[in-house]
Amino acid sequence: MRHEPYNKLKGFMRENGITVEDLANLLGLSPTTVSFKINGKSDFDLRELRLMIKHYGMNCKIFL
């Protein structure tokens, strides 16, 4: 499934010094897989979203 890139997530990552590699390590995924998800080529699953929100204190609206 393709969707628009998560531009708010990209901005949050930039503002907080979070790299694709940081997210990949947190989620147990490859950096390539995380990049695909951020850029709309695949989707984050609910477990991944919950983990990112909890770990980084993100507002869930960042994904909308």
C-alpha positions as CSV (number, residue, x, y, z in Angstrom):
1,M,0.0,0.0,0.0
2,R,1.3,3.4,-0.9
3,H,0.4,6.6,1.0
4,E,1.8,10.1,1.4
5,P,5.1,10.3,3.1
6,Y,5.0,11.0,6.9
7,N,6.2,14.6,6.6
8,K,5.3,15.5,10.2
9,L,7.3,12.4,11.4
10,K,10.3,13.6,9.3
11,G,10.1,17.0,10.9
12,F,9.8,15.5,14.4
13,M,12.9,13.4,13.6
14,R,14.9,16.4,12.4
15,E,13.9,18.5,15.4
16,N,14.8,15.8,17.8
17,G,18.0,14.4,16.2
18,I,16.4,11.1,15.5
19,T,17.9,9.1,12.6
20,V,16.4,6.4,10.5
21,E,18.9,4.1,12.1
22,D,17.7,5.1,15.6
23,L,14.1,4.1,14.6
24,A,15.3,0.9,12.9
25,N,17.1,-0.1,16.1
26,L,14.0,0.7,18.2
27,L,11.7,-1.2,16.0
28,G,14.0,-4.1,15.2
29,L,13.9,-3.4,11.5
30,S,16.4,-2.5,8.8
31,P,17.0,1.2,8.0
32,T,15.8,0.5,4.5
33,T,12.5,-0.9,5.8
34,V,12.0,2.1,8.1
35,S,12.8,4.5,5.2
36,F,10.2,2.8,3.0
37,K,7.6,3.2,5.8
38,I,8.5,6.9,6.4
39,N,8.3,7.6,2.7
40,G,5.0,6.0,2.1
41,K,6.1,2.8,0.3
42,S,4.8,0.6,3.1
43,D,3.0,1.0,6.4
44,F,3.9,1.0,10.1
45,D,2.0,-1.6,12.0
46,L,0.2,-0.7,15.2
47,R,2.9,-2.2,17.4
48,E,5.6,0.0,15.7
49,L,3.4,3.1,16.1
50,R,2.8,2.5,19.8
51,L,6.5,1.9,20.4
52,M,7.6,5.1,18.7
53,I,4.9,7.2,20.4
54,K,5.8,5.8,23.8
55,H,9.6,5.9,23.4
56,Y,9.8,9.4,21.9
57,G,6.7,11.0,23.5
58,M,5.2,11.7,20.1
59,N,1.6,12.9,19.6
60,C,-0.3,10.2,17.6
61,K,-1.5,13.0,15.2
62,I,2.0,13.0,13.8
63,F,0.9,10.0,11.7
64,L,-2.3,11.6,10.3
